[in-house]
Amino acid sequence: MPQYDYLIVGAGLTGAVFAHEATKAGKKCLVIDRRDHVAGNIYTQEVEGINVHKYGAHIFHTSLANVWNYVNEFAEFNNFVNSPIAYYKGEVYNMPFNMNTFAKIWPEVVTPEQARAKIAEQIAAEGIGEPSNLEEQALSLVGRDIFEKLVKGYTEKQWGRDCKELPASIIKRLPCRFTYDNNYFNDRYQGIPVGGYTKMVERMLEGVEVRLGVEYKELVAGEPDIAARTIYCGPIDAFYDFKLGELEWRSLRFESELLDEADHQGVAVVNYNEREVPWTRIIEHKHFEFGLGADGQPLPKTVITREYPADWKPGDEPYYPLNDAKNEALYAKYADLAAQEGDVVFAGRLGGYKYYDMDKAIAAAFDLVKTELGVEL
Ligand code: UDP
């Protein structure tokens, strides 16, 4: 007789949502994580009153009302709006691509009509039909000038490949608009949980047994029948001991510094778009909460993090799945194996080899709740 109804592998967002709902539905759950903390990659750690996003900046944005209402049950969200700056050779530009960017790049451009005409002229000069790669996609969207300054260097650093060898889909995430609006996201709702993401996930996991620093394989080697069902949010290839080969990822390296100054860059995110600068962005974490501590008072110090893109090799932290044809084909084979599992269900970014925004990860967890527990969220 298994001790638990569900073993949930991974205490990140997917695992926490599922564990919360399963517990609420009367199931006995055990959540494990190999790390020494909950919250997966949205983990925040408090340093000098600042909630530091330890695995990269996470800004919650969604147009899904049910997801927004759900997260608000576990945290109070502030009204942070992401408006990053792009730094290129001593100049700064607003992101995403909008009228502020166009007017700075082309000083003669002031109105949307002028911007559209300028971009149309640049696109015509390229003679591109249906874009077949990221370079063509970017050129067709914003023209040569912006591509050279704000896309090419950043993208090639981020992905370690030429823009012509990358799928057009990567850049489709980025808004391009003809209004003076610096909001990076087009979504209806946006904000940061006051007090950090870790607290939000801890709330989801209230009343759930959690064991940290536990390896799934070691646990089930000792207790193979520990749970009736398993929700596995780890890497799908690792589950199968990489027997069909390894799925590839793009990794990141973070270097953080505590600085004895109140404000380092005046904004949460500065992208560094030149190829020659080795990092892609600097995050100044306190700006996610307007520079204020838990008591509402200004904080005297600041923490910044430089984000360096990195090649991934087995054993490194996986961040971005490399969803090219070769890896997708390998994933499909693992997914076939997974479909034959009776009592193990694969979920989340690592389990599904998908680059999820947080809201999409939660929406996918809701689907899992529906199929597993019959509960509609
Ligand atoms: N991108 C760019 N210039 C920028 C920011 C982004 O060319 O200043 C491109 C780049 O190819 C990147 C993609 O847009 O991989 C998606 O960017 P996003 O900010 O959505 O990436 P994330 O924050 O999820 O890493």
Boltz pocket constraint, residues with backbone or C-beta under 6 A from the ligand:
constraints:
  - pocket:
      binder: B
      contacts: [[A, 86], [A, 95], [A, 150], [A, 151], [A, 152], [A, 154], [A, 155], [A, 158], [A, 170], [A, 171], [A, 173], [A, 174], [A, 271], [A, 273]]
      max_distance: 6.0
